[in-house]
């Protein structure tokens, strides 16, 4: 199955605020998840206000939703934050 990544403005801002080494590591891990059954690697979130799923990348969490349009699955990356900050609103 083919997956396409889409980042929200918030997720891009979160990624750009990280140190280069950390941001690159997270970006590469997101690409790895995309190519290796992303839903199987994710944890479903209990509170849908934050997103539907999350990936763990070290001390960071990548929150995302999935949208299905026919054969193409769209992974919408919502936010990327440190684990202590990610679920605060």
C-alpha distance (Angstrom), angle and dihedral (degrees) to the residues before:
residue distance angle dihedral
X1 . . .
X2 3.78 . .
X3 3.81 120.3 .
X4 3.77 127.7 -166.9
X5 3.80 122.8 -157.9
X6 3.77 122.5 -138.6
X7 3.79 122.2 -178.7
X8 3.80 125.1 -153.9
X9 3.79 117.7 -134.4
X10 3.83 87.8 -108.1
X11 3.82 91.7 55.1
X12 3.82 91.8 49.3
X13 3.80 90.5 49.0
X14 3.82 90.6 48.6
X15 3.80 90.8 50.0
X16 3.81 93.6 47.8
X17 3.83 91.4 49.7
X18 3.81 91.8 59.9
X19 3.80 123.5 89.2
X20 3.83 110.4 -89.7
X21 3.80 95.0 -110.4
X22 3.82 93.2 49.9
X23 3.80 93.7 43.5
X24 3.79 92.2 50.4
X25 3.82 91.2 48.3
X26 3.81 91.4 51.3
X27 3.81 92.9 45.0
X28 3.82 91.1 50.9
X29 3.81 91.4 47.6
X30 3.82 91.2 50.9
X31 3.81 88.6 53.1
X32 3.82 89.5 49.3
X33 3.83 91.3 50.7
X34 3.82 90.1 48.5
X35 3.80 91.7 55.2
X36 3.83 96.9 41.6
X37 3.82 109.0 55.4
X38 3.81 98.9 -70.3
X39 3.80 97.2 -159.9
X40 3.80 92.6 52.1
X41 3.83 89.1 54.9
X42 3.82 93.6 47.5
X43 3.77 133.7 84.8
X44 3.80 117.6 -133.6
X45 3.79 111.5 -124.3
X46 3.80 121.2 -128.0
X47 3.82 94.6 -147.7
X48 3.84 109.2 57.7
X49 3.83 90.9 -164.2
X50 3.81 88.8 82.9
X51 3.80 97.7 43.3
X52 3.78 137.8 -76.2
X53 3.81 101.5 -90.3
X54 3.79 141.2 12.6
X55 3.77 137.7 -156.1
X56 3.76 122.5 -152.0
X57 3.82 116.6 -135.5
X58 3.79 106.7 176.2
X59 3.81 107.4 -66.9
X60 3.80 91.9 -14.6
X61 3.78 131.0 87.3
X62 3.79 126.2 -149.9
X63 3.81 111.2 -156.1
X64 3.78 118.2 -159.8
X65 3.80 147.3 161.5
X66 3.80 129.2 -142.6
X67 3.78 124.2 -132.5
X68 3.80 121.4 -172.4
X69 3.80 120.5 -152.6
X70 3.80 107.6 174.4
X71 3.80 108.0 -66.7
X72 3.80 96.4 -12.5
X73 3.79 118.5 86.7
X74 3.79 115.1 -156.8
X75 3.79 118.7 -153.6
X76 3.80 107.6 -157.7
X77 3.81 108.8 -159.1
X78 3.81 105.6 -149.2
X79 3.81 105.7 178.4
X80 3.80 143.0 -13.4
X81 3.79 116.0 -153.4
X82 3.79 143.4 146.2
X83 3.79 112.4 -84.0
X84 3.80 93.1 -111.7
X85 3.83 91.7 56.0
X86 3.79 105.4 32.7
X87 3.82 100.6 87.0
X88 3.82 96.9 43.0
X89 3.78 117.6 105.4
